[in-house]
């Protein structure tokens, strides 16, 4: 039997009480109160079910898929709301866009839940735990919502980690510790084991995941068929399932919000330089290049604009991306309004290392950037471009 690779870093991200949290985010009067999203309870006579509920509602025994009439009976003073799927999808798309910034290997398994394989991006973002911390911070900072994150060598254990960490938590299971981690957990944590399966396992004398893992594999197969083998493997911390990317990455971007709105053109162009540097390093690490370069600019008053340029060939060169973004910025007429946010996006992406053929010095630029990437990977923030160093004051 082929065993899973031990060096994978799988991250599972699960938004906390997603629908209800969005409602509390959008309506300040709902915060810290029991919120139930689902069918109309009709004063306890409704026939639908609960789609989601806040943690405050869960304290009353309410849970998803519960009859809405039962939820009303448990907490008649709760705030009952019909779902707003368009709004939930809008926030979900933003979350997935954030996650795509940490790995191109992303599998979205529901509107509020996804796996990432970060094995190949740790050189850029650090350890699995460090990646998870930044993901949580970025989601909360950009959406106002919290997520729970699990990190492990495989999908099953990573999902269990995020479940245990809820709400707003982070849990890591290190390679080689999977069996010990699972040992005392209840059967309800086995991913894919429904109520009927759990009852069957309990009927066979099991109450903990570790007991299933220590059991006779052939006995489980005989009693439960392929499902028995599958559960035995999961109970032993073995899960070779890959993170399956259902769609290819469409774009990659970076942006910065200024602490104070600014009309300092020199400062803005220096920030564009820094964004282009970070963005193209990510692109080269992910072995992608793009043809369309987009400038994003948000002015005071939150007016947001984009300006794009499509090139003849896909590029990942810092100088090309910087120069095109700077040119777009200089051409943009902002009518003396100050800038709140500036960003660069690259789309029309292609796989593989592409060279920018628009400059006679491109080959030299490419080699220089390869050396820079290597040194940056080895020494981190100790390595920077001379242009980013603080200049001494003029005498």
N, C-alpha and C positions, 0 to 999 in steps of 0.2 A: 504493500500500500504506500502510495506516494504521500510524504508528509509535507506540510506547508512550510514555506520559507519563514525563518525566524526573524529576518531583518526587515520585515514590512512595518510600515507605520501607517495604520489605518485610523482615521478620525471620523467619529460619528457626531453629527450636529443635530440637535433636536430642539426646536423652539418651545418655550414654556407656555402651556395653555394658550396656544397660538391665537385662535379666533377671539377668545375672551380677552386676551391681552391687547389685541389690536383695538377692540372696543374700548377698553380702559385707557389706552393710549389716546384715542381720538376724542374721548369724552371724560373730562376731568372729574365730573360728578360720579362716575362709575368706579373710580379707583378705591381700592380697599373695601369694596363691597362685593357680595355674591352676585356674579354675572353668569347667566345661562344662555348660550346661543343654541337655537334649535327651533322646533315647531312652536306654534302658538299654544300655550298651556290651557287656554280657554277656562280659566278658573278651576283647573284640575280635571277638566273633561277632554283635554286635547288627546289626539291619537298618535301624534308623532313621537320623535325621540330627541334626546339631547345630542347635539353635534359636538359641543365643547363647553367647558365651564371653567371659571376662574378658581384659583386655589381657595379663595374665601368660600366659594360654593361647595367645594369638595369637603370642607370641614363639616358640612351638614349631611354628608353621605351621597352627594350628587356625583355622577360620573358620566362619561360619554357613552352613548348607545342605550342609556337608561330611558324608559318611557317618560315622556315629558310630564305626564300626569303624576307619576311617582316623584319626580323632581319638585313639582309644585307642592305636593303634599309634604315633602321634607323641608322646604323653605319657601313658603308662599310670598314672603317679602323680597325674594330675590328679584333682580332685574332680568327679565326675560326678553331676548332680542332675536329677531330673525337674522339669518346669516347674510353677510354682504360679501359675496364671493369675489366680486370685482376688486374690492379693496384688499382682501386677503391675498389675492393673486399678485396685486401690485407690490405688496410688502414682500411676498415670497420671492418674486423676481429680483428684488433688491438684495435679499439675503443670498440667493444663489449667485448673483453677480459678485458679491463679496467673497464667497467661498471659491469661486473660479480664480480669484486672485492668488490663492494659495496652492492650487494644484489644477492642472488641466484634466486630471483623472477624477471626475466628479460623477457620482450617481445619485440623482434625486429620486427618493423612493416615496415621497409624498409631498404635499404642498409645504410642509414645515420641517422636513427631515431629509438629510442627505449624508452619504459617505464620501470621504475623500481619501485617496491614496497619496500620502505625502512622503512616500519613501524617497522619491527623486527630488523633492524640493527642500529638504532639510538644510542643504548647503546654503540656501538663500534665507530661510526663515528660522533656522535653529531646530531644536529637538521637538518631538511631538508635543510635549507639554507646553513648550514656548509657543508653538504654533497655535495650540488650543487657546492659550491665554489671549493672544492677539486677536484671534477670531472672535472670542467673546467680547472683547473690548470694542472691536470694530463694528460688530452687529449692534451692540447697545448704543455706540456713539452715532451710528448712521441711521438707525431705525427707532431707537428709544425702547427696544424690546430686549428681553434676556433670552439666552439659550443655554442649554446644558450640553456639555461636550465630553465624549469618551474617547480615550486613546488606547490602542492595543495593537498586537501583531495581526489581528484578524477582525473580520466584520462582526461576527457574533459577540465576541468579548467586548469590542468597542461599543456596540449597541447596549450591552448590559451595563457597561460603565456609565454611559450617559443617563440611563434609566435610574441607576442608583444615585447619581449626582443631583437629580432634580430636587427642587428647582434652582436655576441659576448656578449650577455647580460644574465642577471639572474633576474627572477621575481618570487615572492612568494605570494600566496594567502592563508591567514591564515584560519583555520577552522571557519565556521560561517560567513565569509565575502564573500562567493561565489556570492550571489545575488547582493550585492553592487558592487562587482568587475565587474560583467557582465552588469550592468544596462545601461551604455551609449555606449557600444560597438556596432559596426555595425553588421548587419546580416552575413556578410562575415566571421566572426570569428566562427560562429556555426559549430562545427566539424561534418562533414557528410552532410551538407547542400550545394548541388551543385547549379549551376547557375539557373536551372529550379526551384528548391525548393525556392531559394531566390526570384525569380521573383513572384512565387505564394504567398509567404509571403508579398511581397511588394504590390501585388494586393489586399491583405486582409487589407492593411493599416498599415503594420508594417515597421519600418525602423531601430529599435534598438532591441537588445536582451532583454532588460528589458521590452519592450512593449509586447513581446511574452510571457514572464514570468508572466506578470500581466493579460494576456488575459484569457478568459473562456476556460478551458481545453476541455470541451465537444464540444465547437464550433470548436476548432482546430481538434479534432478527427473526427468530422463530415465532415469537409472540406478536411482533408488530411489523414484520416485513422490512422493506427498505427504510421506513420511518424509524424503525428501531436502531438500525445502523447509523442513520443520520444523527439521531439523538445521542447515541453513545459517543460518537465523534465530538459533537458539540460539548457534551458533558466532560470530555477530556481536554477541552480547549483547542480542538483541532477543527479548523474551518478554512479550507483552501479557496473558497469562492473569491473571485476577483471583483474589484470595484469596476462596474461596467458603465462606461461613458455612453449615454444614450444619444448624445448629440455632440458635434464638434464645437469647440470654442469659437465664438463669432468675433470676439474683440478682446482687447486687453487695455487697461487704462490706469492712470494714476492722477490724483488731483490733490491740491492743497488749499485749505481755507486760511486766509490771512487772519491774524489775531485782531487787526484793525483794518477796515477798508482803506485801500491805498490807491493813489494816482501816480505813484513813483514808477515810471516806465522802466528805469534801470533795474530796480528791485524785482519787478514782475518778470523781466527777461532773465534775470539771474535765477529766479525760482523755476522758470520754464527749463533752464539748463539742468537744474537739479532733478526735476521731474523726468526729463528725457534720459538722464543718466540712469536713474533707478529703473525706469520702465524698460529700457532696452537691455539692461542687465538681466531683468526677469525674462525677457523674450529670448535672449541668447541661451539662458539656462534651460528654458523650456523648448529650445530648438524650433522656434517659430519666427516668422517674419511676416510683414504686412504691407499692403499696397496703399491703403487709405489712412492718412494722418489727419486727426480731428482735434481742433482746439476747442476746449470748453471754457467759457468765461461767464461768471455770474457777477453782475454789478450790484451796487448798493440798491436796496429795494427788492433784491432777490430776482431781478430779471435775468434769465439765463439764455445764452446763445451758443450756437456751435458753428464752426467754420471748418470746412474739410478740403483736402487736396488729395487726389488719387494719382499715384505715380505709375510709371510703366512697368516697374518691377518691384517685387516684395523686398523690403529692407528690414534690417535690425540694427543698423548703424546709429550710434548715438548722435553723431554730427548731423546726419541727414534728418533725423526726427527732430532734433533741436532746431535746426535751421528752418525747416518747413513750419514748425509750430510758431517760431519767432516771426517769420514772415506773415503768417496768418494773423498774429496778434497786431503787428504794425499796420496791417491793412484794415483792421476792424475799427470802425468809427463808434466810439463810446460816448461822444458828445460831452466830454469832460467829466463823466461820471466815474466815481471810484470803483475799484475792483474788489470784490469780496472773495471770490474763489477763481482759481485758474487750474486747468487740467489738460492732459494730452491723452488721446485714445488712438489706438492703431487697430484697424479692421481689415477685412479681406485677407485673412491670415492664411499662410501656407506652412506646412511642416518642412523641416530641413533648414540647414544653415545657408542663408542666401547672402550674397554680397551686394552692396549698393554700387551700381555701375555708373552713377551720375557724377562721380568725382574722380579726378585723376589720382587722388591720394587715397582712394577707397581701400586698396589692398593694404596699404600701410596702416590706415585706420583700423582695419579688421584685425591685423596682427597685434596692434597696440591694445585693442580692446580685449583680445584673448588673454594677453599677459595681465592686463588690469583685472579681468575676471578671476584669473587664477590667484593673483595676489590678494584680491578682496576676499576670496574664499578661504585663504589661509589665515589672513590677519584681520579680517573684519573691518570695523570702523577705523582702525589705525591707518588704513589705506584710503586716500581720497585724492581727488583731482586738485591740482594746484589752483585752479580757478575758484575752488570753494574755500580756500584758506582765507582767513581774515587778513586784510591788508593793513599795514601800519598807517597811522594817520599821516596826512601830508604835512611836511615841515614848513 
